[in-house]
Amino acid sequence: MPEIVTAAMLVIGDEILSGRTKDRNIGHLAEIMTAIGIDLKEVRIVPDEEDEIVAAVNAVRARYTYVFTTGGIGPTHDDITADSMARAFGVPCEYDARAYAMLEESYARRGLEFTEARRRMARMPRGAVHIDNPVSTAPGFRIGNVHVMAGVPAIFQAMLDNVVPTLQGGARMLSATVQCPFGEGIIGGPLAEIQKRHPDTIIGSYPKYGDGKFWTELVVRSRSEEALEAARVEVQSMVDGLAAAG
């Protein structure tokens, strides 16, 4: 069997839960993970509360190959992700000398004061490894299998670009699509039977609407090309049979 590599994502921030900020990072991470053969299995959105962050990260890091977090590593009082990660791993959260020097030099170069709030961005759990930030200097970090990154989409994407080469990809999921002119109420039963006969595949149905008509897009997924094609042929045959019956 091909190796299956899995991932989870924690989106951290009250602003996401309140609707003040619309998340743009989940879709980007999902696309990148799919492209390199990693199954993104779970996404959780958690508030800026240390107990909740600690509980969530400990739950998912034990279950999946990789964990990616976004948000809560800025300069304000409610940016508590670094402290939460340190607590989850049972290590101190402290100023990282290299991060501190990078930030100090960056603010000096721009003629800005290196305030206590800005210094907070140099704090990370002891033993953490930097994730470089080519956009605004302040690094993210990796501790264990957890990658902690910024919530600002441009910064998150730039950090993720630096993380991807360090990840172990798995076997890629293949897919095939069958267009079906019938609704789910008609195809639900036969489609369930096909799924039972093809346990090495995942068959999804996605209702569509346009030009005053409903139809269904049927997507077959598998890591085996043979299993994929066998299931696709049955799905196509089912659709053709229903069409012929009229």
C-alpha distance (Angstrom), angle and dihedral (degrees) to the residues before:
residue distance angle dihedral
M1 . . .
P2 3.81 . .
E3 3.77 115.3 .
I4 3.78 114.9 -95.9
V5 3.81 116.2 -146.1
T6 3.80 117.1 -166.4
A7 3.78 137.9 -165.3
A8 3.78 142.2 -172.3
M9 3.79 131.0 -160.0
L10 3.78 129.9 -145.9
V11 3.79 115.8 -160.9
I12 3.79 106.1 -161.7
G13 3.79 123.9 -161.2
D14 3.78 144.9 86.1
E15 3.80 88.6 -132.9
I16 3.81 90.6 66.8
L17 3.80 93.4 48.6
S18 3.81 92.5 47.3
G19 3.80 93.1 49.4
R20 3.81 94.1 -120.5
T21 3.79 88.8 118.2
K22 3.79 123.5 38.4
D23 3.80 112.9 -143.6
R24 3.80 115.7 -119.6
N25 3.79 98.5 167.2
I26 3.80 103.7 72.8
G27 3.79 94.7 67.1
H28 3.79 92.7 45.3
L29 3.80 93.0 51.2
A30 3.81 91.2 46.2
E31 3.81 91.4 53.3
I32 3.80 93.2 48.2
M33 3.81 93.2 46.5
T34 3.80 92.0 49.7
A35 3.80 90.5 49.2
I36 3.82 92.8 56.0
G37 3.79 97.3 40.4
I38 3.82 100.6 -102.2
D39 3.80 119.0 134.8
L40 3.79 111.9 -133.5
K41 3.80 97.3 -150.1
E42 3.79 104.7 171.8
V43 3.80 141.8 18.0
R44 3.81 122.1 -167.4
I45 3.80 127.4 -174.0
V46 3.79 112.0 -152.6
P47 3.81 132.8 -178.6
D48 3.79 127.8 -116.1
E49 3.80 91.0 -88.8
E50 3.78 119.5 121.8
D51 3.81 96.5 -144.0
E52 3.81 91.1 51.8
I53 3.80 93.8 47.4
V54 3.80 92.8 47.6
A55 3.81 93.0 48.3
A56 3.80 92.5 47.4
V57 3.80 97.2 47.5
N58 3.81 92.9 45.9
A59 3.80 90.2 50.8
V60 3.80 96.7 50.6
R61 3.81 100.5 35.8
A62 3.79 89.6 60.1
R63 3.78 92.4 50.0
Y64 3.80 106.3 42.0
T65 3.80 137.1 48.4
Y66 3.80 93.7 -123.0
V67 3.79 136.5 16.5
F68 3.80 124.3 -160.3
T69 3.79 122.9 -166.5
T70 3.79 129.9 -169.4
G71 3.78 128.8 -164.9
G72 3.77 139.2 22.3
I73 3.81 102.0 71.8
G74 3.81 98.1 103.8
P75 3.84 131.0 105.7
T76 3.81 101.8 -89.2
H77 3.79 130.6 99.5
D78 3.81 93.2 -106.8
D79 3.81 93.1 54.3
I80 3.79 94.5 101.0
T81 3.79 102.9 145.4
A82 3.82 95.1 108.0
D83 3.82 91.8 51.2
S84 3.80 90.6 46.3
M85 3.80 93.3 50.9
A86 3.79 91.1 49.0
R87 3.79 90.1 52.5
A88 3.81 91.9 46.9
F89 3.81 90.6 54.3
G90 3.79 94.9 39.0
V91 3.81 96.8 -119.7
P92 3.83 133.8 116.6
C93 3.79 121.2 -91.5
E94 3.78 107.2 -133.3
Y95 3.77 144.6 154.1
D96 3.78 111.3 -74.2
A97 3.79 108.3 -138.2
R98 3.80 96.3 -143.7
A99 3.80 93.6 46.2
Y100 3.80 90.8 46.7
A101 3.82 92.2 51.9
M102 3.82 92.6 46.7
L103 3.78 92.8 51.0
E104 3.80 93.9 43.1
E105 3.80 90.9 53.0
S106 3.82 92.2 45.1
Y107 3.80 94.2 53.7
A108 3.81 92.4 43.2
R109 3.79 90.8 52.4
R110 3.80 89.5 54.2
G111 3.79 93.6 45.1
L112 3.81 92.8 -115.3
E113 3.78 128.4 137.3
F114 3.80 115.2 -106.1
T115 3.78 93.9 -132.7
E116 3.78 127.5 -170.3
A117 3.79 89.0 -105.0
R118 3.80 91.6 54.4
R119 3.80 90.7 47.1
R120 3.80 88.5 60.7
M121 3.81 88.2 73.9
A122 3.82 89.0 66.9
R123 3.82 91.9 61.5
M124 3.79 120.0 102.7
P125 3.81 139.0 147.3
R126 3.78 115.4 -72.4
G127 3.80 109.8 -94.2
A128 3.80 95.1 22.1
V129 3.80 119.2 142.9
H130 3.81 120.7 -133.4
I131 3.79 124.3 -106.7
D132 3.79 103.4 -156.1
N133 3.79 119.6 -123.3
P134 3.83 110.9 -155.2
V135 3.81 92.2 178.4
S136 3.80 105.7 56.7
T137 3.84 104.8 -0.2
A138 3.85 98.8 -123.4
P139 3.80 103.4 118.0
G140 3.76 130.5 -136.1
F141 3.77 118.4 -143.7
R142 3.78 146.3 -141.5
I143 3.77 123.7 -136.6
G144 3.79 118.2 175.5
N145 3.79 107.1 -36.1
V146 3.83 93.1 -28.4
H147 3.81 120.3 105.0
V148 3.80 112.6 -161.9
M149 3.79 115.8 -159.4
A150 3.78 142.1 165.6
G151 3.78 123.5 -85.7
V152 3.81 97.2 -137.0
P153 3.83 101.8 102.2
A154 3.81 97.6 -134.3
I155 3.80 91.5 49.9
F156 3.80 93.5 42.8
Q157 3.79 91.2 52.1
A158 3.79 92.5 48.3
M159 3.81 91.5 49.0
L160 3.80 91.3 47.3
D161 3.80 90.0 53.0
N162 3.80 87.0 60.0
V163 3.81 92.9 46.4
V164 3.82 98.9 48.9
P165 3.84 96.3 72.7
T166 3.82 89.2 56.7
L167 3.82 94.7 54.7
Q168 3.77 127.3 95.5
G169 3.78 108.5 -127.4
G170 3.77 122.7 -148.2
A171 3.79 136.1 -149.7
R172 3.78 108.9 -53.4
M173 3.78 121.8 -117.0
L174 3.80 112.8 -119.2
S175 3.79 122.0 -151.3
A176 3.78 141.6 -167.0
T177 3.80 128.8 -171.1
V178 3.80 129.1 -143.8
Q179 3.80 118.9 -169.1
C180 3.79 112.1 -138.5
P181 3.84 124.1 -168.5
F182 3.81 92.1 -157.1
G183 3.79 131.5 84.4
E184 3.78 125.7 -113.6
G185 3.79 92.1 -102.8
I186 3.81 89.6 66.4
I187 3.81 100.1 40.5
G188 3.82 99.8 35.0
G189 3.81 96.5 93.3
P190 3.82 99.4 43.4
L191 3.81 91.1 42.5
A192 3.81 91.2 54.0
E193 3.80 90.0 53.2
I194 3.81 91.3 51.0
Q195 3.80 89.9 50.4
K196 3.83 90.3 53.6
R197 3.79 90.9 52.7
H198 3.81 91.7 50.4
P199 3.81 107.6 46.2
D200 3.81 92.6 162.8
T201 3.79 90.4 66.8
I202 3.79 137.6 65.7
I203 3.79 114.4 -140.2
G204 3.79 117.8 -164.6
S205 3.79 130.0 -175.4
Y206 3.79 121.4 -152.5
P207 3.83 120.2 -170.5
K208 3.79 115.4 -136.5
Y209 3.78 134.3 -170.1
G210 3.77 131.3 -164.4
D211 3.81 142.2 131.3
G212 3.79 89.0 22.3
K213 3.81 93.2 -59.3
F214 3.81 137.6 104.9
W215 3.78 122.5 -141.5
T216 3.79 137.6 156.8
E217 3.77 131.7 -120.3
L218 3.80 111.1 -147.4
V219 3.79 116.3 -157.8
V220 3.80 122.8 -168.0
R221 3.82 117.4 -162.3
S222 3.79 131.0 -172.8
R223 3.78 141.5 144.2
S224 3.82 88.5 -133.3
E225 3.79 117.2 75.5
E226 3.82 90.8 -156.0
A227 3.81 93.6 50.5
L228 3.79 90.4 46.0
E229 3.79 93.9 52.5
A230 3.82 94.2 45.0
A231 3.80 91.7 53.5
R232 3.80 93.2 42.4
V233 3.79 91.1 54.2
E234 3.82 90.9 52.5
V235 3.79 92.5 47.4
Q236 3.80 91.5 49.5
S237 3.81 90.3 47.1
M238 3.81 90.4 52.0
V239 3.81 91.5 52.1
D240 3.81 92.4 46.1
G241 3.82 90.7 49.2
L242 3.78 93.3 51.4
A243 3.80 90.6 48.0
A244 3.81 92.0 50.3
A245 3.81 91.0 49.4
G246 3.67 87.3 55.7
